[in-house]
Amino acid sequence: MILLDAGALIAFERKTDKMRALVREATLRRTPVLIPAPVLAQVWRKPQEQVLLRSLAYSRFSTIVAFDGLLAEAVGTLCARTKTRDIVDACVVIVARQRNAVVLTSDPDDLRFLDPSVAVEKV
């Protein structure tokens, strides 16, 4: 299972070779792709131009993970414990932990600061 953060979604939209290869491999292997709702919100700006993003987010292999009350509480707790304010990064870390997912990210250091045990791969 892979989880995409905002940097990974932006890399996908920009058609970087690495992200295209990773998504293609995930699709071929039928690997579930997770996108936390706050991550999608962070990159969703021009829907009429974001055809690739829409196709990935709503593909049969992708799941948009809802930001519900329980997740909000876990995110807030992580932010308080680590003295950080980025709820989107904290959401990525919490969902990755819950789903045992590898996070594809452009900024692994921020995620490792929140939880060094979360598996990350730089894109």
C-alpha positions in Angstrom: 0.0 0.0 0.0 1.3 3.5 -0.9 0.2 6.8 0.4 0.7 10.0 -1.6 1.4 13.3 0.0 1.1 16.7 -1.7 4.6 16.6 -3.2 3.9 13.2 -4.7 0.7 14.4 -6.3 2.4 17.5 -7.7 5.2 15.3 -9.1 2.5 13.1 -10.7 0.8 16.1 -12.2 4.1 17.3 -13.6 4.7 13.9 -15.1 8.0 13.3 -13.4 9.5 10.0 -14.6 9.8 8.5 -11.1 6.2 9.2 -10.1 4.9 8.0 -13.4 6.9 4.8 -12.9 5.7 4.3 -9.3 2.1 4.8 -10.2 2.3 2.6 -13.2 4.0 -0.2 -11.1 1.3 0.2 -8.4 -1.4 -0.1 -11.0 0.1 -3.2 -12.5 0.5 -4.8 -9.1 -2.9 -3.6 -8.0 -1.3 -1.9 -5.1 -3.8 0.3 -3.2 -3.1 4.0 -3.4 -4.2 6.2 -0.5 -4.7 9.9 -0.7 -5.7 11.6 2.5 -8.5 14.2 1.9 -6.5 17.1 3.3 -3.6 16.3 0.9 -6.0 16.4 -2.1 -7.4 19.7 -0.8 -3.9 21.1 -0.6 -3.2 20.5 -4.3 -6.6 20.9 -5.8 -6.6 24.3 -7.4 -7.8 24.2 -11.1 -10.0 21.2 -11.6 -10.5 22.0 -15.3 -6.7 21.6 -15.7 -6.1 18.8 -13.3 -7.3 15.9 -15.4 -4.3 13.7 -14.5 -4.9 14.3 -10.8 -8.6 13.6 -11.0 -7.9 10.4 -12.9 -5.5 9.2 -10.2 -7.6 10.3 -7.2 -10.7 8.6 -8.5 -9.2 5.5 -10.1 -10.3 2.1 -8.9 -7.0 1.6 -7.2 -7.1 4.8 -5.2 -8.9 5.6 -2.0 -9.4 9.1 -0.7 -9.1 8.8 3.1 -11.7 10.9 4.9 -10.6 13.4 7.6 -13.1 12.4 10.3 -13.3 13.2 14.0 -11.1 10.3 15.1 -8.4 11.2 12.6 -8.6 14.9 13.5 -8.0 14.0 17.2 -5.0 11.8 16.3 -3.6 14.5 14.1 -4.0 17.2 16.8 -2.4 14.9 19.4 0.6 14.3 17.1 1.0 18.0 16.4 0.9 18.8 20.1 3.4 16.0 21.0 5.9 17.1 18.3 5.2 20.9 18.7 4.3 21.3 15.0 1.4 22.9 13.2 1.3 21.2 9.8 -1.9 19.2 10.1 -1.6 17.8 6.6 1.8 16.2 7.3 0.5 14.9 10.6 -2.5 13.4 8.8 -0.2 11.7 6.3 1.8 10.2 9.1 -1.2 9.0 11.1 -2.9 7.4 8.0 0.4 5.8 7.0 0.7 4.3 10.5 -2.9 3.1 10.5 -2.7 1.5 7.1 0.9 0.4 7.2 1.6 2.3 4.0 4.8 3.6 2.4 4.6 7.3 1.9 5.7 8.8 -1.4 6.9 12.3 -0.6 9.0 15.2 -1.8 10.0 16.0 1.8 10.8 12.9 3.8 12.5 14.9 6.6 9.3 16.6 7.7 7.5 13.3 8.0 10.4 11.6 9.7 10.5 14.4 12.3 6.9 13.6 13.1 7.5 9.8 13.2 10.9 8.3 12.3 9.3 4.8 12.0 7.0 5.8 9.1 8.3 4.3 5.8 8.9 7.0 3.3 10.3 7.1 -0.2 11.4 10.4 -1.8 10.0 11.3 -5.2 
